[in-house]
Amino acid sequence: MSGSTALLSRLQDGFARHFCIPTLFAKNAKRMGHGGDGHGHCAISIAVAAAALLIFPAASAQPALAQPALAQPAPGDFRLLFTGDVMMSRLVKAEIDQRKTGPWTIFSDLFHSASLVGGNFEGALGDPAKCPAKSKLCFAAPDAATELMRQAGFKLVTAENNHSGDLGQAGRTETRAVFQQSGLLALDFDGSPQFFRFGELTVGFVAVTTIKAADGRIQQIPSVELAQKLRLARQLANLVVVSIHWGNELQDWPTEAQQQQARWLVEHGADLIVGHHPHVVQAPACVEGRPVFFSLGNHLFDQKYAETKDGLIADCSVHAGRLLCGALSTHTDEATAFPKLAGKNAAADHALAACSPQLGPGAEIGGVSIRPEPWSADQPVNGIILDGFEIDDHGVGKRVWQSRRQALVSLQLVTTMAAEPLLLSLERHNSSIDDEVGLRPYVYAVGPHGLIARWRGSALAWPLIDAVESNDGVLCALHRGDSFLLPDPATKTTRIAAYRWNGFGFTGVKTPPECESVLRQSIR
C-alpha cells in the first residue's frame, strides 16, 4: 500500500469511528429548512448503515473539466477562491466513508492554482454523542475532516455560523484547535480580524453571523464591536474580506436587511463580501463599488432540493493594485453530495465586471510600512504583532522592527490630531485603578526601532466603548453611562465626549456635532 493510500485509509477510519449514519432522504421529503437539515434519526443498525451507502455511486474517474483561463500573473498578483457551505457530517461523511476518497479530487488543479482557498464550515468538530439531546440539527464532524480539507487546498474556513455552536463552547474550541493543528485557520468573530500576507500585500479577514447559533451566539449589524474589527482590518490590510452568514434559507434573492448590511459593511471598510446560509445561490452585485456575493449557495452538502445542488465559487484576483472578481459554477448530481465544476458563471462575471476597487494603502508613517504579522498555525490567535518595514526603490519591504503581541481592538492612523502622524490604538488591559479589564486608548509615534508610546492607556473621563479621530483632529469618544467612582459595566446608557491632544495627553473640549455622527453610525 502506498503512503498516500495508507493516509487516505486512516482518514476514512477516522470518519468511520464513533459516527452513525443518518437515515436516507425520502424521495418525496418535504422542503428542507437548514438544508433539510433534519432528515430523520441516526440509524443504529450497521446493516441499515451499509444499505444506506448503496445510494452513492462507486468511486470512478470523472472527466476533468477545463479550468478557467488565467492571465499570466504579474509580480504582486494573487488569486483567492471562496466556496459556499461545506458540511462534513451526516450523509457527506457517509459518502466519504463509502467512496474512500475526498470530495475535491476534480478541484485539485483549480484549488492549488490559488493563493488561498476558503469556505464556510457548517458544523463543529467532535463526537456526535455530545450533541444536546433536544437538538434535531447537530452537525458534528470528525477531526479527520480537517486533513481532507487541507489536502484539497483549503487554507481558511469560517467557523461563525448557526451550526458552529452545535457542540457548545467545547466544540468551538476543539474546532479551532484541530483545524490549526492541520495548518488551517478556523476563523470566528472573536478571533477576527486575522491576516494573510501575499508578497508585499496584506489581506484581512473578518467572520460574522447574523443567524443565531445553537448556543445562542450571534452578532448584530451595525455594532461597535464589528465597526472596530473592520477599522483594525482596514488600517492594517490592503484588502478586507468579510465572510458573513446571513439571509433566509432557500430564498434566492437578498433580503432588504442583507442589502442594508452590505452597504454598512462597505462603508466601514469591507472590500469584498462573501455570503452564505441560504443554501441557494443569490446573484452577486456591485455595492458601493465593492463586489458582494450575497450567497454562494451550497458547495458540499447533502440537501436534496434541486436549487440546493447548484453553487458558486467566488473567484477573485488582485492585479495591478485592484481587486477583480468573477464566479465559477458548481453542480452536484442527485445521487451524490460531491460537487463538480460547471464552468464560468457568465451572469456573475457580467454583474461584477465594472466592480474593481483599488487596494487600500495600509498604514505608513515616515517611510515605514506597518503590517500585521500574518496568521501562522504555530502562533496564538489572540493579539496582533506589528512589523515595521522599510520600502526600497523597487517597492520591496525589509523588516526593521517588530512589536510585542498586543491586544488591539482598533487602530487608526491619525494625521490631524498632532503635528506628527500618530497611531491611535484601543487595547484591552487591566487597570490598577478600577481592577477592570477595559478598553484603553494608546497613542504611538513610530521610530526607527519600533513604536514609541506617547500616551499609555488612561481611559479618559469615563469607561470607554470606542474612540475615533474626527476630520478636524478631535478625539471623539463613546463612553459608558456609568463612572469610575460608581462602576456599572452592565449599563446600557452611553455618553459622547470630545478631547484634544495636548502633546502628552488629552484635554476635554466641547463636543462638536461631528462626533455624534461619527460614533452613532456604529450603533444606530
N, C-alpha and C positions, 0 to 999 in steps of 0.2 A: 504494500500500500504506500503510495507516495505521501510526502509530508503534507501537501495541500489537501489530499483526500482524507488523511488522518485527522487534520484540523477540522475539516468540514464535518466529519463523522462525530467528533467531540462536540461541535456546536449543535448538531442535531440531538445528541444525547442530552445536552443542556436544555434544549427546548422541550424534550420529551419528559424529563423528570418533573415530578410534582405537579404536573398540569393535566387537567382532564379536558375532554373535547366537548364543546357546546353542541347541542343538538342542531340538526341541519335547518337551514331556512326552508320553510314551507314554500312551495312554488307560488301559492297564492297568498303569501303573507301580506298583511296589511302594510301600508306605507310606514317606513321606519322613521322614528324621530332620530335621535342622535345616532343615526345610522340605523335604523332597525337596530339600534344599539342593543335592544333586547330581543334575543331570538331563542327563547326557551332556556332551560336549565342545563347545567353541566351534566353530561352523561357519565354515569358511574361505571357501567359495564365496559370492559376493554373490547368486548366483541362489538358493542354498539359503536365504540370509537373507531374500530377498524372499518366497520361498514361505512361510517361517515366519510372516511378518507377516499372511498371509491369514487366519489363525485369529481375528484381532482384529476386532471389529465396527467398521464405519465410524463416524466421529465423527458423532453426531447429538444433537439436543437431547433431554434427558430431562426428564420432568415433575418439577418441584421438589417435594420432599417438605416437608410442613409442619414448620417448626422448632418445637422445644419452646416452650411458652408461658412467657415470662419475667415475673416480677413487676416492677412499676415500681421501678427501683433507687433506693435512698436514698443520700444522701451517704456516702461511705466504702465503698459496696458495690463488689465487683468479681467477675468470673467467670473461672475457669480451666478449660481443656479439655486433656485429655491423651489421645493416641491410643496404640495399641499399636505393634507392629513396623512400621517403614517401610523398605523397600528401594527403591533407585533404580537397580539394576543388572539384569543378566540380562533376563528377559522383560518386566519392568516398563519398563526402558529401551527395549526394542524396541517396546512398545506406545505409549509416549510418542512415539517417532520416527514410528510409522506413523499415529497419530491426530492428531498435531500439535496436541495440547492437553495441559494438565496434568491430573493425576488428581483435582483437588479442585474442579472447576467447580461442582458442585452443593453443595459445602460452603461456598461463599463467604459467604453470609449468616450461617451459624452461626459460622464461624471469626472473622469480623470483628465479631461481637457480643461476643466475649470480650476480656478484658484481656490474656490470654496464652494461646497455644496451644503445647503441647509434644508431642513424640513421641520414640520410641526409634529412632535412626538405625542400621539394621543394615548395617554396611559401613564402608568408608573411601573418601575421595575420591582419585582417582589413576588412572593408566594400568593397565589390566588386564595389559599386557605385563610389569608389575613384580610380578605375583603370583608367589610362590615356585613353582618347577616341581613340587614334590611336593604342592602344595595342590590338593585337589579342590573345595574350597568357598571361593572367594575372591570376595567381593562388592566389586569395585572399581567405583565410580560416578563419573560425570563431574562436573566442577566446576559445570556448568550446573544440577545438581540443587538447589543452594542457592538459586538465583534462583527456581526453580519453587516451592520451599517458602516463600520469603519472600513471593512474590505470593499464595500460598494463605492466608497469615496466620500461619504459624508464627513464633514468636519464640525458641524454645528447642528444641534437640534434645539428647538424651543420647547421648554417644559413649563409653560404657563398657559394652561387651558382648563376646560371644565372637567378633564379626566386626570389632570396632574395630581390631584389630591385624593384619588381613589383609594390609596393605601395610607392616607393620613400624612402627618409630618414625617414619620419614619420612612414612608415610601418616597416622599420628596427628597429626603436626604440621601437615601440609597440610590435613587435615580441619578442625582448629580454626581455622586461619588463613583458609581460604576461606569458611567459614561466617561468621566475624567480618567479613570484607570485605563480605559480603552483608547484614550487620546482624543476624545470628542468633548466639546463644550455643550453641556445641557444648560441652557440659559433660561433663567426665570426673572421675574420682576425685581426681586430683592438684589439679585446679582447683576442687574443692568446698571449702566452700560458695561459691556465688555468690548475689547478692541482687537482687531487683527491688522497686521501691517503687511502691505504688499509693495515691496520696493521702498520708495520714498513716501508712499501714501498710506493713510490710516483709515480704516473703516470701523465705525462704532455701531454696535447692535443693542437694541432695546426690545425686550419682550413684555407683552402686556395682554391681559384678557379682560373683556367686559362681560364674559359669561361666567357665572358663579361655579366654582368647583365643588366637589362633594364635601370638602372640608370647609366650605364657606368662603374661600378666598376669591377676591375679585378686585379689580381696580376701576377707578372712575375716570372718565374724561369729560370735562377738564379736572385736573387735580394739581396741587402744588408739587406733590412728590414726582409725578410724571414730568411736569414742566422742568423741575430741577435735573432729572436724569437726562432729558433732552438737551438742556442748556450745557450740561457737562460734556455730553457726547458731541454737541455742535462745536464747542470750543476746542476740543482736542482732536477731532476727526475731520478728515476731508470729505467723508461721505457718511451719512447717518441712515441706518436701515432700521425700520420699526416692523417687528413681526407681531401681528395682532389677531387675537381670537375674538370674533365679533359676528354680528348679523343673526339672521334667522335660518334655522335648518331647512334645507330643501327649497329655499327661496332663491331663484336665480337672478335676482336684481338687488342692488344695495338699498338698504333702508335709508330714510332721511337721517336717522341717527348716525349711521355709518358715514354718510356724506359730510355731515357736520363734524364728526370726529376726525375724518380725514383732513379737513381744512384746518382744524385746530392743531393736529399733529404737524402739518406742514408749516403753519405759522410759527410753531415752537421749535422747528429745526429739522424735521424729517425730510430726507431727500428721496427716500424710496419706502413704500409701504407694501408689505406682503401680508395678505389676509387669509384667514381660514376659519372653519367651523360650519358654514352652511352645507358642506359635503357635496355641493354642486358648484359649477363654475359661475362666477359673476364677472361680467366683462370688465376688463381693466379700463382705466380712464386717466387722463391727464388732469390733475387737480392742482391749481395754482402753479402750473409749470413743473409738477413732480409726478412721476409715474406711481399709480396706485393700483395694485392688484387686489380688488375688493374680496375676491375669494378664488383661490387656486383649485378648489374642489378636492376630491379625494385623490391621493396618489397610490397608497397601498391600504386597502380597506376591504372588509367582507360584506359590505352592503349590496343588496340585490336590485334595488330600484334603478331603473335604466339610467336616469340622469346622473346617478352617483358613480357610474362607471367611466365617466369622462373627466379628465383633469387637465390642468395646465402646469407647466414648469416655467417659472419666471426666468428669463434668460437675459441677464444684464451684463454689460461690459463697460469698462472705463477706457476711453480712448481720447487722447489729446485734451485731457482735463475735463471731459464731460462724461456724463452717465447716459448710456444708450440702452434701452430695454425693448425686448420683444417677448414672445412666448412660444413654447413648444407644446403641442397637444399630446396627451396620453389617452389610451383607451384600455379598459380591462374587459376581457371577454366574460360571458355569462358564467362559464363553468370554472372560473378561477378568480383569485384575488390578486394575481400578479399582473401589474400593468405592462403595457408595451408602448413604444413611441409611435406617434401617428403623424409626425411631420410638423412643420411650422404652422402656427395659427395666424392666418392672414389677417383676420379681423383684429386680433390683439396688436399685431405689428402695425397695422394702419392706425389704430387708436393712439398708439404711443410714438408714432413716427416723428412728430414735432415736439416731443417731450424729452428734452435732453439738457437737464440742468447742469450748470457748471459746478465743479467741485469747490468746496469751501477751502479757505486758506489755512485753517488750523490756527495755532497760536504762535506768533513770532514776536520776540522783543529783542531789540538791539542786535539783530543778526543771528539770534539763537532761536531755532525752531524747537518748541516744547511739545513733546509727543508722549503719549502714554505707552508704558511698556506693554507689548501685546500679550494676549492671553497665552498661557502655556499650561500643559497638563501637569507639569511638575511644580506649579506655583499656586498659592492660595488665591481664591477668587475675591476675597474681601480686601478692599483697599486698592489704591492705584499708585504705581510708581511712575514718576515723571522723568523722562530723559531729555537732556538738553543736547541739541545737535547744531553744530556749525555747518553751514551750507557753503560748498565751494562754488567756483565759477560755472561748473557743469551741473549744478543743481543737486549734487550728491552730498548727503549729510554724514558727518563724523561725530559720534557721541563724545561729548566733552565732560559731561557730569550726569549724575543720576541721584534722584531724591530718595529719601526713605519712603516706605509704603505709607500712604496717607488715607485717612477715612474721608475722602472727598465726597461731598453731596452735590456740590455745584461749583462751577468755576467760570469766571468771566474776566476777559481781558479788558481792563478799564483804561481809557485813554484821555478822559476829560476831568477825572477826579483830582489828578495831581499833575505836576509839571512833567513827571516821567511816567511812562506806561507802567502799570502795575497789574498784578493778578489778584483778584478778589475771590477768595475761596470760602465756601461754607463747609465746615468739618464737624463731625460728631466727636466730642470729647467730654470727659468728666470734669466737673467744676468743683474746686475745693471750697467755693463759697456756698453753693446750694446742694452739693453732692449729687447732682443730677447729670446724667449723660444727655447733653443737649447740643443744639446747633450753635456753633461759634463762628463768627467771621474772622478770617485771617487775611492779611494784606502782605503780598510778597513783591519785592523787586527781584530782578534777575541779574546775577553777576556772572563773572567768568567761571566760577566754580560751583554755581548752583543757585538755589533760591535763598533770598535774604529776607527774613521776616521783618516787616515794618510794623506790624500790629499782630498781637498774639491772642486772639480769641476771647476778648471780653464780649459778653452777649448784649452789649448796648444797654438801653434803658429798661427793657422788659424781655422776658423769654422770647426767643426768636423762632419764627417759622420760615421766613425767606427774606432775601435781600438782593437787590439788583441796582446797578448804576443807571441813572436816568440820562437823557441826552445832554443835560447841562451840568453833569458832574455831581449831582446829588445822589447820595445813597438812600434809596427807598427801601424801607424795612417793613415787613409784615410781622407783627408781634402777636403773641397770645394775649388774651384779655386779662390774665392774672398778673401777678408781680413776683419779684424775687422774695419780698417780705412775706407775702401770703400766696404761696405757690398752689396752683390747681391745674396740673397738667391735663386734666380731662375737660377743661373748659372749652366751650365751643365759640366763645366770643373772641374777637380779634380787634386789633387797632393798627393803624398805619402811622409811621413816624418817618421823619427825614433827618439826615445827618450830612455834614460836610467834613471832608478830610482836612485836618489841620497840620499835616506833616508827621505827626506822631500818634494820632488817634482821631476820634470822631467827635464833632460838636453838634448837638441838636439844633435844628433850624425849623422854621415854619414849613409845614408840609405843602409842597406845590401840587396843583391838581394832577400833574403828570404822574405822580406816584400812585394815585388811585387807579388810573387806567393801566399802568404797567403791572401792578400787583394783582388787581382784581380779575384780570383776564385769565389767571390760572385757576381761580376758584369760583368763577361766576356760574 
